[in-house]
Amino acid sequence: MTQMTTVPTIKKASDVAMNAQRRGATPDALSSRIRKSLKPQGCALTVILPFYDESAFLAAALRSIRAQRIDGVEVIVVNDNPERFNRDEVAALAATGWPAPNGKSPVTVLCHAANRGLSAARNTGLAAANGDVIAFLDSDDYYVTDGLSAQFDLARRTGADITHAPCYLSDPGSPGLSVLHRDEALHMEPRVTDGLRDAEEAQFIVSSWSSLYARRFLEDNALCFDEAQPRFEDRLFVLQTTTRARKIAYLGQPTRVWRRRAGSISVTEVTPETLRLQVQLLEKCLAVIRAEVAAGHLAPRFEKRELFNCVSRLIWDMELIPMLAAAPDNAETADLGPRVQILLGEDSFANSFFDDPMVVKTSRVGMKTRRGRITRLDFFELHRMMREGDWPGAAALLAARAPTPAQPAMPCPPLPGRLVLHLGLHKTGTTFLQHALLSRRVALAEASVLLPETGLAEPDAARPRPGGFPGHQGLLAAHRAGDDTTWKALYREIIGAGCATTLISCENMLLPTDAARAEVIPALMDRLSGFKQVELIGFGRRADAYAEALYKEWVTDGGRGGARTIAEFLVDHARTLTDWPALFAPWEAAAGVQVQLADFDLLKTEGRLWSGFCDLAGLPGGLPAPSGLPRYPSPDRESTELIRLVNLLTPDRDTRREIIRGYFALNPAPRDRASLLPPADRIALLEQFLETSAPWSAERGYSADIAGLIAALEGDGWHPPKPVDPARLADLLHAGTASPGLMTGGTASAPGTLPAPPSRAPRDPKLVIRLRPWARRLLSRWL
């Protein structure tokens, strides 16, 4: 019996060795393939997830696999960051996404001894995989419901070497999705093809994780990831597989979500090593296609398309041209210019090439891009300049085509007195202070202090939580809209009042999470440049409390960005929120003065928030203390989590806000002050602040005892949130069923008005929410 089963297995190993040798496999790769050929079969699908620091997302990725309900699935998580995470820590993260109540889990965690890069992590997973079909998923991405199962079913039905499916691209910080542009242009037709010759668009598949691969196909061709490409590895693997595949199947519908977030490769800083890896990738990809064309396996048009892709990447996706032009003698990048010249060779493009059907669908020539509009003539010129090594000329042409900066704002006239600009961070007493300033406006005017009426936000009945008042948000909104009328009215009011001091207080004018803040802040300061004296003031708050309070504000304001967990929010914003020098630097540079800070936590504890603000702003003494002002407390963590579900599951913004407003009408006050974050995460935020900001902020007046705060947290008796109170969940459901937006199936009417009558008689009012599988399980656990 043993001999009968062993002989075919050995024969298969021999076949693998012969095929691999013919393909030029290295001895290490060859022995790996032979070992894999001897492994027991029986697993239907293996999903490989490289893990580096995606602790906020791994559980969601695993839940998305578990929700596919695929029998015989094997999941391999490869920890490529052992310096930070040990195996038990990664296994604990994985268990939150795929619990194993019977002690058996399909999730295996493998650990590298040291960081080796994404390619090596995927290869480690491949070497351990038992599945007949292989899938790759990044640990911060996820599958849509039934997406992977549909793609896997197609792979099994067709027996294809590669089974491709389009993917969604998420909006940054939001569950909003759009189909990846190249997928939408090339890969939306379901069909089964005879390899690359019959499906020429396969040359432009975006990434390895968008396809499923037959394991025997990978083994027979000795295909794995190039570990000399620790990043930017995907396209090389795509070309190596698509040029070998005899059958490629297309599902034609998206199956996974590529999550855009801070810290990903697409947004990390460009370094010489980054450019080196990118050039190396272009060299290897073009070599693959050139070899296939030289062997007669592909037509010459495939090589021309790949060359076009290389030139396009150099123009639109890389910073090599500006860097070589600015620093031609830099030892770290000096060899890259000649390498690109060799890569591009003597080939050129004709006008007729742009009629190629693949080029028509993938070209950015003539389109509005971050480089501006690069015309066909520009493309020819840039290609020629790079072939000839004229990097200054190429950089000058790119600079000439760069998008024109926005027109400067209207000039600010000379303005009397001094300006005190309160850069109100969310949740540092700004709502209280702005209510207080408004209630004392007459007394301020009598003391020659103008609180301008222009730009003060109007009470917004549609806002989800009562009591909010963002101060001079109207000025910020007018600037964004290019509305000079509001600013002219402000100048007339300031000149007409003739006060010694003008005080502008705008909540969140610091713009901590705005991607365009480096451009917006100087433009705002230009609009206020008529004052001879400018003072910047603000309140600082301990970094852990500030980050959590800002997150709660995002959630309960009903924006789609409030659909994220706090862990996901901190991935994007923790470093920004704890780096105060970077936060305040644009304002200090624009105003030419240092910001003066006060300690919000200390003043609140001592009951001196108003008097402390008056001292900070240099307001005259004797201003009466305010009383009876609206309260605007941060919600508790239970309410925050309930509202997060509303943001996640309700697409319409007006309807979300209506539900949230109804919920807080029933639950106006927080029940407890417990933190959403465990002590370790709060300590990490404080330590980041200590590293980046403590001396800087102390020079400006904020010198909290960070070490003492950390010590206190080390003994904190924190506990995770309890299951949601059914009564609160009932309040949320009531708010949903009472929402006109949900009752009519459209946009909610303004508060205080009746909704427009539906076009036909409505059915019984009910809340209709399409729950994702993980959300259904979460709610079932709570109830």
C-alpha positions in Angstrom: 0.0 0.0 0.0 2.8 2.4 0.9 4.7 1.7 -2.3 1.6 2.2 -4.4 1.1 5.7 -3.0 4.8 6.6 -2.8 5.8 5.9 -6.4 3.5 8.4 -8.0 4.6 11.0 -5.5 8.2 10.4 -6.3 7.5 10.6 -10.0 5.7 13.9 -9.5 8.8 15.2 -7.6 11.0 14.1 -10.5 8.7 15.9 -12.9 8.8 19.0 -10.8 12.6 18.9 -10.8 12.9 18.4 -14.5 10.4 21.3 -15.2 12.1 23.5 -12.7 15.6 22.9 -14.2 14.3 23.7 -17.6 13.0 27.0 -16.2 16.4 27.7 -14.7 15.4 27.4 -11.0 18.1 27.8 -8.4 19.0 24.8 -6.2 17.2 26.3 -3.2 14.1 26.9 -5.2 14.3 23.4 -6.7 14.6 21.7 -3.3 11.7 23.8 -2.1 9.6 22.6 -5.0 10.5 19.0 -4.4 9.6 19.3 -0.7 6.3 20.8 -1.6 5.5 18.0 -4.2 5.8 15.5 -1.3 3.4 17.4 1.0 0.0 15.8 1.6 -2.9 17.2 -0.4 -6.5 17.8 0.6 -6.7 21.5 1.4 -8.9 23.4 -1.0 -7.6 26.9 -0.7 -4.7 28.6 1.1 -4.8 32.3 1.8 -1.4 33.9 2.6 -1.3 37.1 4.6 2.1 38.9 5.2 2.0 40.8 8.5 4.3 43.7 9.5 2.4 46.2 11.6 -1.2 45.9 10.6 -2.4 45.1 14.1 -5.5 47.4 13.7 -6.6 45.5 10.5 -5.6 41.9 10.7 -8.7 40.7 12.5 -10.9 42.4 9.9 -9.0 40.7 7.1 -9.4 37.3 8.8 -13.1 37.9 9.4 -13.5 38.6 5.7 -12.0 35.2 4.9 -14.1 33.5 7.5 -17.3 35.1 6.1 -16.7 33.4 2.8 -17.8 30.0 4.3 -15.3 28.0 2.2 -14.8 24.5 3.4 -11.2 23.4 3.7 -9.6 26.8 3.7 -6.1 27.2 5.2 -4.9 30.6 6.3 -1.2 31.4 6.8 -0.2 34.6 8.5 3.5 35.3 8.2 5.0 37.6 10.8 7.7 39.6 9.1 8.3 42.0 12.1 9.6 39.8 14.9 11.5 42.7 16.5 8.1 44.2 17.4 5.6 41.3 17.5 6.3 37.8 18.8 4.4 34.8 17.6 2.0 34.8 20.5 1.1 38.4 20.0 0.3 37.9 16.3 -1.6 34.7 17.2 -3.7 36.6 19.7 -4.5 39.2 17.1 -5.5 36.5 14.7 -7.7 34.8 17.2 -9.9 37.9 17.5 -10.6 37.6 13.8 -11.0 33.9 13.7 -11.7 32.4 17.2 -11.4 28.7 17.6 -13.8 27.5 20.3 -13.0 23.9 19.7 -9.2 24.5 19.8 -8.9 24.0 16.0 -8.2 26.9 13.8 -7.4 27.1 10.1 -5.1 30.0 10.9 -1.3 29.2 11.2 1.1 31.9 12.3 4.7 31.6 11.0 7.5 33.9 12.1 10.6 35.1 10.4 13.7 35.4 12.5 14.2 38.9 11.2 12.4 41.3 8.8 13.0 40.1 5.3 10.4 42.0 3.2 7.1 41.3 1.6 8.4 39.0 -1.1 10.1 36.7 1.4 7.0 36.7 3.6 4.8 35.5 0.7 7.4 32.9 -0.3 7.4 31.6 3.3 3.6 31.2 3.0 4.0 29.5 -0.3 6.5 27.0 1.0 4.1 26.0 3.8 0.9 26.1 1.8 -1.2 22.9 1.3 -4.0 24.4 -0.8 -4.7 23.4 -4.4 -5.4 27.1 -5.0 -3.3 30.0 -3.6 -4.6 33.4 -2.7 -2.7 36.4 -1.3 -4.2 39.1 0.9 -2.4 42.0 2.5 -3.2 42.2 6.2 -4.8 45.6 6.0 -7.1 44.7 3.1 -10.3 42.5 3.1 -12.6 40.5 0.9 -16.2 41.6 0.2 -19.0 39.3 1.2 -19.0 36.2 -1.0 -16.2 37.8 -3.2 -13.5 35.3 -2.5 -15.9 32.4 -2.6 -17.1 33.4 -6.1 -13.6 33.8 -7.3 -12.6 30.4 -5.8 -15.6 28.7 -7.3 -14.6 30.0 -10.8 -11.0 28.8 -10.2 -12.3 25.3 -9.5 -14.8 25.2 -12.3 -12.4 26.3 -14.9 -9.1 24.8 -13.7 -7.4 28.0 -14.7 -3.8 28.7 -13.8 -4.8 32.3 -12.9 -8.2 33.5 -11.8 -8.4 37.2 -11.8 -11.0 39.5 -10.1 -11.1 43.3 -10.0 -10.8 45.1 -6.7 -12.2 48.1 -4.9 -10.2 51.0 -3.7 -11.3 52.5 -0.4 -11.6 56.2 0.2 -8.9 57.2 2.8 -10.4 56.8 6.3 -13.8 55.8 5.0 -15.8 52.8 4.0 -16.6 54.4 0.6 -15.4 52.3 -2.3 -14.7 52.7 -6.0 -13.4 50.2 -8.5 -9.7 50.4 -9.2 -9.4 52.4 -12.4 -7.3 49.9 -14.4 -9.6 47.0 -13.4 -12.6 49.0 -14.5 -10.9 49.8 -17.8 -9.6 46.3 -18.6 -11.0 43.5 -16.4 -14.7 43.8 -16.0 -15.7 41.2 -18.6 -16.2 37.7 -17.2 -14.5 35.1 -19.5 -12.0 32.3 -19.7 -9.1 32.8 -22.0 -6.1 30.8 -23.4 -3.4 32.7 -21.6 -1.8 36.1 -22.4 -2.1 35.8 -26.2 -5.9 35.5 -25.9 -6.2 38.0 -23.0 -3.6 40.7 -23.7 -5.0 42.9 -20.9 -3.5 40.4 -18.4 -0.2 42.2 -19.0 -1.7 45.0 -17.0 -3.1 43.1 -14.0 -2.3 45.4 -11.1 -1.2 43.1 -8.3 -0.6 39.5 -7.2 -3.3 39.7 -4.6 -6.0 40.3 -7.3 -5.7 36.8 -8.6 -5.9 33.2 -7.4 -3.2 30.8 -8.6 -3.3 27.0 -9.1 -0.6 25.6 -6.8 0.5 23.0 -9.4 1.0 25.8 -11.9 3.3 27.7 -9.6 5.2 24.6 -8.7 5.6 23.3 -12.2 7.0 26.6 -13.3 9.1 27.2 -10.2 7.3 30.6 -9.7 7.8 32.6 -6.5 8.4 36.2 -5.5 11.8 37.8 -6.1 13.2 38.4 -2.6 15.6 41.0 -4.0 12.4 43.1 -4.4 11.3 43.5 -0.8 8.9 46.2 -2.1 7.4 47.0 -5.4 7.4 43.2 -6.1 3.9 42.7 -7.5 4.2 43.6 -11.1 7.2 41.3 -11.6 5.3 38.4 -10.2 2.3 39.3 -12.3 4.4 39.3 -15.5 6.2 36.1 -14.6 2.9 34.3 -14.0 0.8 35.7 -16.9 3.5 34.9 -19.4 3.5 31.3 -18.2 -0.2 30.7 -17.8 -2.1 28.6 -20.3 -5.5 29.5 -19.0 -6.6 32.7 -17.4 -10.2 33.2 -16.0 -11.8 36.5 -15.3 -14.6 36.8 -12.7 -15.5 40.3 -13.9 -16.7 41.6 -10.4 -14.7 43.0 -7.5 -13.9 40.6 -4.7 -11.6 42.5 -2.4 -10.9 46.0 -1.0 -7.5 47.7 -1.2 -7.5 49.9 1.8 -5.8 53.2 1.4 -4.3 54.4 4.6 -1.4 56.4 6.1 1.9 54.6 6.2 1.4 52.5 3.1 4.0 52.4 0.3 2.0 54.8 -1.8 2.4 57.6 0.8 5.8 56.9 2.5 8.7 59.2 2.0 10.8 58.7 -1.2 14.4 57.7 -0.5 17.3 56.7 -2.7 16.5 53.1 -1.7 12.9 53.5 -2.9 14.1 54.8 -6.2 16.6 52.0 -6.6 14.0 49.4 -6.0 11.7 51.1 -8.5 14.3 51.2 -11.2 15.3 47.6 -10.5 11.7 46.6 -10.9 11.4 48.3 -14.3 14.6 46.6 -15.5 13.3 43.2 -14.4 9.8 43.6 -15.8 11.0 44.8 -19.2 13.6 41.9 -19.3 10.7 39.4 -18.8 8.7 40.7 -21.7 11.8 41.1 -23.9 12.8 37.5 -23.3 9.3 36.3 -24.2 9.3 38.4 -27.4 12.8 37.2 -28.4 11.7 33.6 -27.9 8.8 34.1 -30.2 6.2 33.5 -27.4 4.8 37.1 -27.7 4.4 39.6 -30.4 6.6 42.8 -30.5 3.7 44.9 -29.4 3.9 43.5 -25.9 7.5 44.8 -25.6 6.4 48.2 -26.8 3.6 48.3 -24.3 6.0 47.4 -21.5 8.4 50.1 -22.6 5.5 52.5 -22.6 4.6 51.4 -19.0 8.2 52.0 -17.9 8.3 55.6 -19.4 4.9 56.3 -17.8 6.1 55.1 -14.4 9.2 57.3 -14.6 7.0 60.3 -15.5 4.0 60.0 -13.3 4.8 57.6 -10.4 8.4 58.1 -9.5 10.5 61.1 -8.2 13.6 60.1 -10.1 13.6 62.9 -12.7 13.5 65.7 -10.1 16.0 64.0 -7.8 18.6 63.4 -10.6 18.2 66.9 -11.8 18.6 68.5 -8.4 21.5 66.3 -7.2 23.3 64.6 -10.2 26.4 63.9 -8.1 24.6 62.2 -5.2 26.5 58.9 -4.7 23.3 57.1 -3.7 21.5 57.8 -6.9 24.2 58.7 -9.5 24.1 55.3 -11.2 20.4 55.3 -11.6 20.4 57.7 -14.5 22.7 55.6 -16.7 20.7 52.5 -15.8 17.5 54.1 -17.0 19.3 55.1 -20.2 20.3 51.5 -20.8 16.8 50.4 -19.9 15.1 52.7 -22.4 17.6 51.9 -25.2 17.2 53.4 -28.6 13.5 52.5 -29.1 10.9 55.3 -29.7 7.2 55.7 -30.1 5.2 56.7 -33.1 1.9 58.6 -33.0 0.1 55.5 -34.2 1.2 53.6 -31.1 -1.3 55.6 -29.0 -4.1 53.9 -31.0 -3.1 50.5 -29.5 -6.2 49.3 -27.6 -4.3 48.6 -24.4 -2.6 52.0 -24.5 -5.9 53.7 -25.1 -7.2 52.2 -21.8 -4.1 52.7 -19.7 -2.5 55.9 -20.9 -2.4 59.1 -18.8 -1.2 61.3 -21.7 -3.3 64.4 -22.0 -5.2 63.7 -18.7 -5.3 66.0 -15.7 -2.9 64.4 -13.2 -0.7 65.5 -10.3 2.0 66.3 -12.9 -0.4 68.5 -14.8 -1.4 67.7 -18.4 1.4 65.9 -20.2 0.7 66.1 -23.9 1.7 63.5 -26.5 4.5 65.8 -27.6 5.6 66.2 -24.0 5.7 62.5 -23.6 7.9 62.1 -26.7 10.2 64.9 -25.4 10.5 63.4 -21.9 11.3 60.0 -23.4 14.0 61.5 -25.6 15.5 63.5 -22.7 15.7 60.4 -20.4 17.3 58.3 -23.2 19.9 61.0 -23.6 20.4 61.6 -19.8 19.1 65.2 -20.0 17.6 65.1 -16.5 17.6 68.9 -16.0 15.7 69.3 -19.2 13.2 66.7 -18.2 12.7 68.2 -14.8 12.2 71.6 -16.3 9.5 70.3 -18.6 7.7 68.6 -15.8 7.9 71.8 -13.7 6.4 73.7 -16.6 3.5 71.3 -16.8 2.9 71.2 -13.0 -0.6 72.3 -11.9 -0.8 76.0 -11.5 -1.2 77.0 -7.8 -4.5 78.5 -6.8 -4.8 82.2 -7.3 -3.8 84.2 -4.2 -6.6 85.5 -2.1 -7.7 89.1 -2.4 -5.2 91.4 -0.6 -5.9 92.1 3.0 -6.2 95.8 3.8 -4.4 97.5 6.7 -6.3 96.6 9.9 -6.3 98.3 13.3 -5.0 96.9 16.5 -3.7 93.5 17.2 -5.1 90.1 16.2 -5.4 87.2 18.7 -6.0 84.0 16.8 -7.3 81.1 18.9 -6.3 77.9 17.1 -9.0 75.8 18.7 -8.2 72.1 18.8 -11.2 69.9 19.1 -12.1 68.9 22.7 -9.7 71.4 24.4 -12.5 73.5 25.8 -13.2 75.3 22.5 -17.0 74.9 22.6 -17.2 76.2 26.1 -14.9 79.1 25.3 -16.7 80.1 22.2 -20.0 80.0 23.9 -18.5 82.1 26.7 -17.0 84.6 24.3 -20.3 85.0 22.5 -22.2 85.5 25.8 -19.7 88.2 26.8 -19.5 90.0 23.4 -20.9 93.3 24.6 -18.5 93.3 27.6 -15.6 92.5 25.3 -16.6 95.4 23.0 -16.7 97.8 25.9 -13.1 96.7 26.7 -12.1 97.5 23.1 -12.0 93.8 22.1 -13.9 92.8 19.0 -15.3 89.3 18.6 -16.3 89.6 14.9 -19.9 88.6 14.1 -18.8 87.9 10.5 -17.9 84.3 10.1 -19.4 83.0 13.3 -21.1 79.7 12.6 -24.9 79.8 12.7 -26.6 77.3 15.1 -27.0 74.2 13.0 -30.2 72.3 13.9 -29.1 69.4 11.7 -25.9 68.7 13.7 -26.1 65.4 15.5 -25.3 66.6 19.0 -26.8 69.6 20.8 -24.5 72.2 22.3 -21.9 72.4 19.6 -20.6 75.8 18.5 -17.4 75.9 16.3 -16.9 79.7 16.5 -15.6 81.4 13.4 -15.9 78.3 11.2 -17.6 80.5 8.6 -14.3 82.1 7.8 -12.6 78.8 7.2 -15.6 77.6 5.0 -15.5 80.9 3.0 -11.8 80.5 2.3 -12.3 76.9 1.1 -15.1 78.0 -1.1 -13.2 81.0 -2.5 -15.8 83.3 -1.0 -14.2 86.8 -0.8 -17.5 88.4 0.1 -17.4 87.0 3.6 -13.8 88.2 4.1 -14.6 91.7 2.8 -17.4 91.9 5.3 -14.9 90.8 8.0 -12.5 93.6 7.0 -15.3 96.2 7.1 -16.4 95.1 10.5 -12.9 95.2 12.0 -12.2 98.6 10.5 -15.6 100.0 11.5 -15.2 98.8 15.1 -11.7 100.2 15.5 -11.0 98.1 18.5 -7.5 97.6 20.1 -7.9 93.8 19.8 -9.7 91.5 17.4 -10.2 88.0 18.7 -10.9 85.2 16.2 -11.7 81.8 17.7 -12.2 79.0 15.3 -12.6 75.4 16.4 -10.0 73.1 14.7 -8.4 75.9 12.7 -5.2 74.0 13.3 -6.5 71.5 10.7 -4.6 68.5 12.2 -5.9 65.9 9.8 -6.2 68.0 6.6 -4.0 66.7 3.8 -3.8 70.2 2.3 -3.0 72.0 5.5 0.5 73.1 4.3 -1.2 75.1 1.5 -4.4 76.2 3.3 -2.8 77.6 6.5 -0.4 80.2 4.7 -3.3 81.2 2.5 -5.5 81.8 5.6 -2.8 83.9 7.2 -2.5 85.9 4.1 -6.1 86.9 4.5 -5.3 88.2 8.0 -1.9 89.8 7.1 -3.2 93.4 7.5 -2.7 93.4 11.3 0.6 94.8 12.5 0.7 92.4 15.5 -0.5 88.8 15.5 -0.6 86.5 18.5 -1.3 82.7 18.2 -2.8 81.0 21.2 -4.1 77.5 21.9 -4.8 74.9 24.6 -2.8 71.7 24.9 -4.3 68.5 26.2 -2.6 65.3 27.1 -2.0 63.4 23.9 -3.9 60.2 24.7 -7.1 62.0 25.8 -6.9 64.4 22.9 -6.6 61.7 20.3 -9.5 59.7 21.8 -11.7 62.8 22.1 -11.0 63.8 18.5 -11.9 60.3 17.4 -15.2 60.4 19.3 -16.0 63.8 17.6 -15.4 62.3 14.2 -17.7 59.4 15.0 -20.6 61.3 16.5 -20.5 64.0 13.8 -21.9 61.3 11.4 -19.2 61.5 8.8 -18.1 58.4 6.9 -14.7 58.8 8.5 -16.4 57.9 11.7 -17.0 54.4 10.6 -13.5 53.3 11.6 -12.4 51.7 14.9 -10.2 53.9 17.1 -7.3 51.5 16.3 -7.8 52.2 12.6 -8.1 56.0 13.2 -4.8 56.0 15.2 -3.0 54.2 12.4 -3.7 57.2 10.2 -3.4 60.0 12.7 -1.5 59.0 15.9 1.8 60.3 14.7 0.3 63.6 13.4 -1.6 64.3 16.6 1.4 63.7 18.9 3.8 65.8 16.8 3.0 69.3 18.0 6.0 71.0 16.3 4.7 69.7 12.9 1.1 70.6 13.8 1.9 74.2 14.7 4.8 74.9 12.4 2.7 76.1 9.4 0.9 78.7 11.5 4.1 79.8 13.2 5.9 80.2 9.9 2.9 82.0 8.3 2.4 84.4 11.2 6.1 84.8 12.1 5.5 84.3 15.8 5.5 81.4 18.3 2.2 80.0 19.5 1.5 80.4 23.2 -0.1 77.4 24.9 -1.9 76.7 28.1 -2.6 73.4 29.8 -6.3 72.5 29.3 -6.3 69.6 31.8 -4.7 71.7 34.5 -7.0 74.7 34.1 -10.1 72.5 33.9 -9.2 70.7 37.1 -8.6 74.0 38.9 -11.9 75.5 37.5 -10.0 78.3 35.7 -10.6 77.6 32.1 -12.2 81.0 31.4 -9.7 83.1 33.5 -6.8 81.0 32.0 -8.0 81.8 28.5 -8.3 85.5 29.3 -4.7 85.5 30.6 -3.5 83.7 27.6 -5.3 86.0 25.1 -4.2 89.1 27.1 -7.8 90.2 27.6 -8.6 93.0 30.0 -9.2 92.0 33.6 -12.6 92.1 35.2 -14.5 90.4 32.5 -17.4 88.6 34.2 -17.2 84.8 34.3 -19.8 83.1 32.1 -22.5 80.9 33.5 -25.4 78.8 32.3 -23.7 77.9 29.0 -24.6 74.8 26.9 -22.7 71.6 27.7 -21.0 69.6 25.1 -19.4 66.6 26.8 -17.6 63.8 24.9 -19.8 60.7 24.5 -19.0 57.6 26.4 -17.5 54.6 24.7 -20.7 52.6 24.5 -22.5 55.4 22.6 -19.4 55.9 20.4 -19.4 52.3 19.3 -23.2 52.3 18.6 -22.8 55.5 16.5 -19.9 54.0 14.6 -22.2 51.2 13.5 -24.6 53.8 12.2 -21.8 55.5 10.2 -20.7 52.2 8.8 -24.1 50.8 7.8 -26.0 54.0 6.7 -24.7 55.5 3.4 -26.7 58.8 3.5 -25.1 61.5 5.6 -28.4 63.3 6.4 -30.0 60.1 7.5 -27.0 59.2 9.7 -27.1 62.6 11.4 -30.8 62.2 12.0 -30.4 58.8 13.6 -27.6 60.1 15.8 -29.5 63.2 16.8 -32.5 61.0 17.8 -30.2 58.7 19.8 -28.6 61.6 21.8 -32.0 63.1 22.5 -32.6 59.9 24.5 -29.0 59.7 25.9 -27.8 63.3 26.3 -25.2 62.6 29.1 -22.3 60.1 29.1 -22.6 57.3 31.6 -18.9 56.9 32.3 -15.5 58.4 31.5 -13.7 55.1 30.8 -11.3 55.2 27.9 -11.8 53.3 24.7 -8.0 52.6 24.7 -6.2 50.2 26.9 -3.4 51.7 29.0 -0.7 50.3 26.7 -2.1 52.2 23.8 -2.5 55.4 25.8 1.1 55.1 27.1 2.3 54.7 23.5 0.6 58.0 22.5 2.2 59.8 25.5 5.6 58.3 24.7 5.3 59.5 21.1 4.5 63.0 22.4 7.4 62.9 24.9 9.7 62.0 22.0 8.6 64.5 19.5 7.0 67.4 21.4 7.7 67.8 25.1 10.6 70.3 25.0 9.1 72.2 22.1 5.7 72.6 23.9 7.3 73.5 27.2 9.0 76.5 25.6 5.5 77.7 24.6 3.9 77.2 28.0 2.6 73.6 28.0 4.7 71.5 30.4 2.5 68.6 31.6 4.1 65.9 33.7 4.1 63.2 31.0 6.3 60.8 33.0 3.8 61.0 35.8 0.9 60.4 33.5 2.6 57.3 32.1 3.3 56.0 35.6 -0.3 56.5 36.6 -1.5 54.5 33.5 0.8 51.6 34.3 -1.4 50.9 37.4 -4.7 51.7 35.6 -7.5 49.3 36.3 -8.9 49.6 32.8 -11.3 47.0 31.4 -12.7 46.6 27.9 -16.2 47.7 27.1 -19.0 45.5 28.3 -21.7 44.2 25.9 -24.0 47.0 24.8 -27.0 47.7 27.0 -30.1 46.4 25.1 -31.9 49.5 26.2 -29.4 51.7 24.4 -29.6 49.5 21.4 -33.3 49.9 21.5 -32.9 53.7 21.6 -30.7 53.5 18.5 -33.2 51.3 16.6 -36.0 53.7 17.7 -34.0 56.6 16.3 -33.6 54.7 13.0 -37.2 53.8 12.6 -38.2 57.4 13.5 -35.9 58.8 10.8 -37.8 60.3 7.8 -34.8 59.6 5.7 -35.2 55.8 6.3 -39.0 55.9 6.2 -39.1 57.5 2.8 -36.0 55.7 1.4 -34.4 59.1 0.5 -32.6 62.1 2.0 -34.0 63.2 5.3 -35.9 66.5 5.4 -34.7 69.4 7.4 -35.6 69.3 11.1 -39.0 70.7 11.9 -40.4 70.0 8.4 -42.4 67.1 7.2 -40.7 64.8 4.7 -41.8 65.0 1.1 -44.5 62.4 0.3 -43.2 59.3 -1.4 -44.3 58.6 -5.0 -46.3 55.6 -3.9 -47.8 54.5 -0.6 -45.0 53.5 1.8 -44.8 50.2 3.5 -44.7 49.9 7.2 -41.8 52.0 8.4 -38.7 49.9 9.3 -35.0 50.2 9.6 -33.3 48.4 6.7 -29.6 47.9 7.3 -27.4 45.5 5.3 -25.1 44.1 7.9 -21.8 42.7 7.0 -21.2 39.2 8.5 -18.8 40.5 11.1 -21.4 43.1 12.2 -24.1 40.5 12.5 -21.9 38.4 14.7 -21.0 41.5 16.8 -24.6 42.4 17.4 -25.5 38.8 18.2 -22.8 38.8 20.8 -24.2 42.0 22.4 -27.8 40.7 22.4 
